[in-house]
Amino acid sequence: MATQSPTTLARTERARTLAARYPHAKEALDFYAHLIGFPGMREDLLRIIARYGPQLLRESARAEREPAVSFIERVLERQQPPVREAPHSNRCPSCGQKPQCAVLRPEGHGAAYHLMCNLCLTEWRYPRAQCPCCGAEGELAFYQLDLFPHIQIQTCDACQRYLHVVDTSKDPEACPDVDEIAALPLDVWAIDQGYEKITPNLIGI
């Protein structure tokens, strides 16, 4: 068995902590905990899906059809993300993919706004006033629930897209890619309002 890095171990532990805290997201977080730092082959992934995956994914994996086909490709691609030499500013500087979420990290007397890559989890600075999808300014709005004091939904009325913003100054133990999975009620609200996520996370939310 491959040794897990401290970062992988921290994210896995965070997923298990949030699964116990938020029953509505337990299934998704338990499943994601088995995917964090996944180093195996396709056959290993199929076994994880069969044991821990949601019913739709299990059934489509057995039949070798969508959404399992795309899901398996995303998980395996994370092991060796493609490299892009000249990315756009709202694309990952390491692999050129779209952001999964945004992150506020304490800096000086305030907080710096970063985007986190959907594929390789690289973080990079981005202008806080601009939409991470279309780049529009002055069209952003935010929504929050008391259940998640460190997470907001950021919406853009110009392109009707949204993403989560995880504020690590409010919860230093937060792991953005894990915590945004726990915030399913925020996704439900955004979708009900007619917004579409910039890009789904690894498990398709």
C-alpha positions as CSV (number, residue, x, y, z in Angstrom):
1,M,0.0,0.0,0.0
2,A,1.4,3.4,-1.0
3,T,2.2,5.8,1.8
4,Q,-0.2,8.8,2.0
5,S,1.2,12.3,2.2
6,P,0.4,14.5,5.2
7,T,-1.8,16.6,3.0
8,T,-3.8,13.6,1.7
9,L,-4.2,12.3,5.3
10,A,-5.4,15.7,6.5
11,R,-8.0,15.9,3.7
12,T,-9.2,12.3,4.3
13,E,-9.6,13.0,8.0
14,R,-11.4,16.2,7.2
15,A,-13.9,14.3,5.0
16,R,-14.6,11.9,7.8
17,T,-15.0,14.7,10.3
18,L,-17.5,16.5,8.0
19,A,-19.4,13.3,7.3
20,A,-20.1,12.9,11.0
21,R,-21.1,16.6,11.3
22,Y,-23.3,16.8,8.3
23,P,-25.6,13.7,7.8
24,H,-27.0,15.1,4.5
25,A,-23.6,14.8,2.9
26,K,-22.3,11.6,4.7
27,E,-22.6,9.3,1.7
28,A,-20.8,11.7,-0.7
29,L,-18.1,12.5,1.9
30,D,-17.5,8.9,2.8
31,F,-17.1,8.1,-0.9
32,Y,-14.8,11.0,-1.5
33,A,-12.6,10.0,1.5
34,H,-11.8,6.8,-0.5
35,L,-10.9,8.9,-3.6
36,I,-8.6,11.4,-2.0
37,G,-5.0,10.6,-3.2
38,F,-6.3,7.5,-5.1
39,P,-3.1,5.9,-6.5
40,G,-4.5,2.7,-8.1
41,M,-5.5,1.3,-11.4
42,R,-8.9,1.2,-13.0
43,E,-9.7,-2.1,-11.5
44,D,-9.0,-0.8,-8.0
45,L,-11.3,2.2,-8.7
46,L,-14.1,-0.1,-9.8
47,R,-13.9,-1.9,-6.5
48,I,-14.2,1.3,-4.6
49,I,-17.2,2.4,-6.7
50,A,-18.9,-1.0,-6.1
51,R,-18.4,-0.8,-2.4
52,Y,-18.8,2.9,-1.5
53,G,-20.3,4.7,-4.6
54,P,-23.8,5.9,-4.9
55,Q,-26.3,3.6,-6.6
56,L,-26.4,5.4,-9.9
57,L,-22.6,5.3,-10.2
58,R,-22.5,1.6,-9.2
59,E,-25.0,0.6,-11.8
60,S,-23.5,2.6,-14.6
61,A,-20.0,1.3,-13.8
62,R,-21.3,-2.3,-14.1
63,A,-22.8,-1.4,-17.4
64,E,-19.8,0.6,-18.5
65,R,-21.8,3.7,-19.4
66,E,-22.3,7.3,-18.2
67,P,-21.9,8.8,-15.7
68,A,-19.4,6.2,-14.6
69,V,-17.2,6.4,-17.7
70,S,-16.5,10.1,-17.3
71,F,-16.1,9.8,-13.6
72,I,-13.5,7.1,-13.9
73,E,-11.6,9.2,-16.5
74,R,-11.6,12.2,-14.1
75,V,-10.3,10.2,-11.1
76,L,-7.5,8.5,-13.2
77,E,-6.5,11.8,-14.8
78,R,-5.9,13.4,-11.4
79,Q,-2.9,11.1,-11.0
80,Q,-1.1,12.7,-14.0
81,P,-2.7,16.0,-14.9
82,P,-1.8,17.5,-18.3
83,V,0.5,20.4,-18.3
84,R,-0.4,23.7,-20.0
85,E,2.3,26.3,-20.6
86,A,0.1,29.3,-21.4
87,P,-3.2,29.1,-19.4
88,H,-5.8,31.7,-19.2
89,S,-6.0,33.6,-15.9
90,N,-9.3,31.9,-14.9
91,R,-7.8,28.5,-15.8
92,C,-5.3,26.5,-13.7
93,P,-1.7,27.5,-14.3
94,S,-0.6,23.9,-13.9
95,C,-3.0,22.0,-16.1
96,G,-5.4,24.5,-17.7
97,Q,-8.6,23.2,-16.1
98,K,-11.5,25.2,-14.6
99,P,-11.8,26.0,-10.9
100,Q,-13.7,23.8,-8.6
101,C,-14.1,26.4,-5.9
102,A,-12.6,29.6,-4.5
103,V,-10.6,29.9,-1.3
104,L,-10.0,32.9,1.0
105,R,-6.6,32.6,2.7
106,P,-5.5,35.1,5.5
107,E,-3.0,37.5,4.2
108,G,-1.8,40.7,6.1
109,H,-4.8,42.4,7.5
110,G,-7.3,40.8,5.1
111,A,-7.6,37.7,2.9
112,A,-6.3,36.7,-0.5
113,Y,-8.7,35.2,-3.0
114,H,-7.6,32.1,-4.8
115,L,-9.2,29.6,-7.2
116,M,-8.7,25.9,-6.8
117,C,-8.3,23.6,-9.8
118,N,-11.0,21.0,-10.3
119,L,-8.4,18.5,-11.5
120,C,-5.0,18.9,-9.8
121,L,-6.1,21.1,-6.8
122,T,-3.5,23.8,-7.6
123,E,-4.5,27.2,-6.1
124,W,-3.8,30.5,-7.9
125,R,-4.6,34.1,-7.2
126,Y,-7.5,35.7,-9.0
127,P,-9.2,39.1,-8.9
128,R,-11.9,38.9,-6.3
129,A,-14.2,41.3,-8.1
130,Q,-14.3,39.3,-11.3
131,C,-16.4,36.3,-12.2
132,P,-14.1,33.2,-12.3
133,C,-16.1,32.0,-15.3
134,C,-16.8,34.9,-17.6
135,G,-14.6,37.7,-16.0
136,A,-17.5,40.1,-15.6
137,E,-17.3,42.7,-12.9
138,G,-20.2,44.1,-10.9
139,E,-22.4,41.1,-11.5
140,L,-21.4,39.0,-8.4
141,A,-23.6,38.2,-5.4
142,F,-23.2,35.9,-2.4
143,Y,-25.4,33.6,-0.4
144,Q,-24.7,31.8,2.8
145,L,-26.4,29.5,5.4
146,D,-25.8,29.5,9.1
147,L,-25.0,25.8,8.8
148,F,-21.8,26.7,7.0
149,P,-20.4,29.9,8.4
150,H,-17.1,29.5,6.5
151,I,-18.7,28.8,3.1
152,Q,-20.5,31.1,0.6
153,I,-22.0,30.6,-2.8
154,Q,-20.7,33.2,-5.3
155,T,-23.0,33.7,-8.2
156,C,-22.7,35.7,-11.4
157,D,-25.7,37.2,-13.1
158,A,-23.8,37.8,-16.3
159,C,-23.2,34.1,-17.1
160,Q,-25.5,32.5,-14.5
161,R,-22.7,30.4,-13.1
162,Y,-21.7,29.8,-9.4
163,L,-19.0,28.3,-7.2
164,H,-18.3,27.9,-3.5
165,V,-16.0,30.2,-1.6
166,V,-14.3,28.6,1.4
167,D,-13.0,31.1,4.0
168,T,-10.1,29.4,5.9
169,S,-9.8,32.4,8.2
170,K,-13.2,31.3,9.7
171,D,-12.2,27.6,9.8
172,P,-8.5,27.0,9.7
173,E,-9.0,23.3,9.4
174,A,-11.1,23.6,6.3
175,C,-9.9,21.6,3.2
176,P,-11.7,23.5,0.3
177,D,-12.2,20.5,-2.0
178,V,-13.6,18.5,0.9
179,D,-15.7,21.2,2.6
180,E,-17.5,22.2,-0.6
181,I,-18.8,18.7,-0.9
182,A,-20.4,19.0,2.5
183,A,-22.2,22.2,1.5
184,L,-24.8,20.5,-0.7
185,P,-27.7,22.7,0.5
186,L,-25.9,25.7,-1.1
187,D,-25.8,23.8,-4.4
188,V,-29.5,23.1,-4.1
189,W,-30.2,26.8,-3.5
190,A,-28.1,27.9,-6.4
191,I,-29.6,25.4,-8.9
192,D,-33.1,26.4,-7.7
193,Q,-32.2,30.0,-8.5
194,G,-31.3,29.0,-12.1
195,Y,-27.5,29.0,-11.7
196,E,-25.1,26.3,-13.0
197,K,-21.9,25.4,-11.3
198,I,-18.7,26.4,-13.2
199,T,-17.6,22.8,-13.1
200,P,-18.6,19.8,-11.0
201,N,-16.3,18.4,-8.4
202,L,-14.7,15.0,-8.6
203,I,-17.8,13.1,-7.5
204,G,-20.0,15.1,-9.9
205,I,-21.7,17.6,-7.6
